[in-house]
């Protein structure tokens, strides 16, 4: 590496320079002598180095670094040393300028910095840079607010459309946010599908909420560079830096907790953090830990069975298997509490397999105890959207059937219409594979989602289950009864049988019989029962057939 050296007079003019220095300024020695660096490379460089030159003339040795534009126009990054030149008596008679080219090292440092602090897909700052900025604000005593914008269902879009298409969407979103985020100081990509926006100064809620609405509109208008579009929405969480936050990570944590709350509200929502959310999140984490332990041990989770009744005869047709959790310290945890936790963590796949295996084992045992000559009982088992997305699910079902010795026709898997229609073509392929095993299939909560009749007739299903909300409303008006009648007529037209859930009274049961409903379940017949109590029904001792 060639060192560039020049000797300067007190008036900043060149006295001497070596060949490398002269090549940098684009001249020869005889032309350089008597000129300043400003004459050669511009007055800005002369001004920028004036302080170091003054200090060198005062007897100091000064080292600085920075960019220089050479005579040929190239930008080079150099270290500059200004050192005094003394005569034999020790008096300062000028100063040396010694330059060392560090451009390659600086480029490597810049590349490493970009890798460490910037997202390669969008070019935005990353999580580390965001935390660095927040730490700087905190050290300066500057208030700030953090917004997390998390794209809803992005993982599903990526899996169905491909990583390249997803990256194009992210890049377009980054550009749109940069154009619409004047209220914020920094935009960062903090996870695969989440962005953070950092705003300094005191928190102005109306201003921030207005800015977030603008950003939400930008999310909805995103498209790929090739012109492809999908509908996007975002769950937004907002947290204000408070005195109780000891670290920048605490503010980021709270904003992410608020984002999770917005997602729980259905997505496309906005939520401000409050301390109760943190307590709720801690509780959720504890419950998730305990639920994993219960699944591993098999001690505290069990299956309840609610009878499904043949409406005309009142006979027992089968059961629905429903998971229950008896926590050793907290008592019975409602399914409405632990099932969403299992869904959000992906644990529902393992739980679903466990319930399926237990239900199959149980129905195999009960078939041998049913009344002589009666039709085989069936067992309904709920299927989650996560299981629908599991590429190994059909193989899992096949292995469970083999392990338990169950006839496939005894098992009826229930799927919500929303889960099916969310990925209709993929779901149809999976359902056909299950049907090929001999499994029966049912659409649960029919009428509450967004079924498309163009798909409904393609689904290889056996049953429609009428949601309890329709059953409970039948007595309120003729219009409500007409809805149930239409569902039943549609089912018969397509060759499906109908199960009505939520039958609470004899009036409910009588009206459904009049409408020719095939099967029913609800508290009018029995609540979900422990295995031993449900087993007593198999022998024909049916309380709902007895006079009341």
PEVENRA-V760870 format. One line per field, one symbol per residue. ss: DSSP state (H for helix, E for strand, L for the rest). burial: 1 if it has 16 or more other C-alpha atoms within 10 Angstrom, else 0. Layout:
BEGIN
ss = ???
burial = ???
END
This chain:
BEGIN
ss = LLEEEEEEELLLLEEEELHHHHHHHLLLHHHHELLLHHHHHLHHHHHHLHHHHHHHHLLLLEEEEEEEELLLLLEEEEEEEEEEEELLLLLEEEEEEEEEELHHHHHHHHHHHHHHHELLLLLLEEHHHHHHHHHHHHHLLLLEEEEEEEELLHHHHHHHHLHHHHHHHHHHHHHHHHHHLLLLLEEEEEELLEEEEEEELLLLHHHHHHHHHHHHHHHHLLELLLLLELLLLEEEEEEELLLLLLLHHHHHHHHHHHHHHHHHLLLLLEEELLHHHHHHHHHHHHHHHHHHHHHHHLLLEEEEEEEEEELLLLLEEEEEEEEEEEELLLEEELHHHHHHHHHHHLLHHHHHHHHHHHHHHHHHHHHLLLLLLLLLLEEEEELLHHHHLLLLHHHHHHHHHHHHLLLHHHEEEEEEHHHHHHLHHHHHHHHHHHHHHLLEEEEEEELLLLLLHHHHLLLLLLEEEELHHHHHHLLLLHHHHHHHHHHHHHHHHHLLEEEELLLLLHHHHHHHHHLLLLEELLLLLLLLELHHHHHHHHLLLLHHHLLL
burial = 00011111110111111010111110001001111110011000110000011111101011000001001000011101111110000001011111111110000000000100111001011110111001101100001111111111010010000000111111111101100110010111110011111111001000011011001111101111000000011111111110000001001101111111111000111111100010001001001100110110000111111111111000111111111110100000000001101100001110111111111111110110010000011111111111111000110010011001011111111111111110010011011111101011111111100010000100111111111101111100000110111011111000011111111100011001101011111101110110100110111001000000
END
